[in-house]
Amino acid sequence: LVWFAIYTKAKMYLKKAGTFILAASVLIWFASSYPIQEETKEVYESKMEQVLNEEEKEKLAFALEESLIENSYLGMTGKLIEPVFAPLNFDWRMSVALLSGLAAKEVVISTMGVLYSLGGEVDEESENLMQVIKRAIPLQTAIAFILFVMIYNPCLAATVVFGKEAGGFKYIVFLFVMTTICAYIVAWIGSMLASAILN
């Protein structure tokens, strides 16, 4: 009986959210993969062929990945919204990470790994990513970023289910707007308090 209830709930959840999750995943993949940058790929591949050291090749591969995403539609959008996050001191990389996190918040970490030239195979326990973030992001900005990620729009699946249960698309828009505004305010307050304490 318990397993049947779990199966039924899981089936309903997938039916409600599955199509939208797939659509969003495709959209984020498209935005991060296009436009095609053949010239950039050729330049980096040529450099990699000339390098014998495997470590240097790996660094070039990460740099290629970073360059491709920086000049993708997703990277362009991140740079476009960067001024909105200027009061929180978020750069375009952090803006892009927030955009990718709309699909699923765990994607924020792997996106930052790519954008800081460490590759996408990183998680919250990655020592290299921790060191890079410590050097690149001031503590008060990191606090603001964590607060923002915690509060802004939940993962896409939860958002879609919320919208369907609440009664339509307008509730999804309401959820997105309200959580974003709240996240922004709390992140700004957190940044100000951290700056006051640290200074």
NORDAUR-V180882 format. One record per pair of residues at least 12 apart in sequence whose ideal C-beta (glycine too) atoms are under 7 Angstrom apart, sorted by the first residue. I is the first residue (numbers start at 1). J is the second residue. If there is no record, write none. Layout:
BEGIN
i	j
I	J
I	J
END
This chain:
BEGIN
i	j
13	161
16	160
16	161
16	164
17	157
17	160
17	161
20	156
20	160
21	156
21	157
24	103
24	156
25	103
28	100
28	103
31	72
31	73
31	74
32	69
32	72
32	74
33	72
34	72
34	73
37	68
37	71
40	67
40	68
41	64
44	60
44	63
44	64
47	60
48	60
48	61
62	117
62	118
62	119
63	117
65	114
65	119
66	114
66	115
66	117
69	114
69	115
74	96
74	99
75	96
77	99
78	92
78	95
78	96
78	99
79	92
81	95
82	95
87	188
88	141
88	144
88	187
88	188
88	191
89	138
89	141
90	141
90	145
93	112
93	115
94	145
96	111
96	115
97	111
97	112
97	115
98	148
101	149
102	153
102	156
103	156
104	155
104	156
105	149
105	155
108	149
109	122
109	123
109	124
110	122
112	129
113	126
113	129
116	129
116	132
116	136
118	132
139	194
139	198
140	191
140	194
140	195
140	198
141	191
143	190
143	191
143	194
144	187
144	188
144	190
144	191
147	186
147	187
147	190
148	183
148	184
148	187
151	179
151	182
151	183
151	186
152	179
152	180
152	183
153	175
153	176
153	179
153	180
159	172
159	175
162	175
END
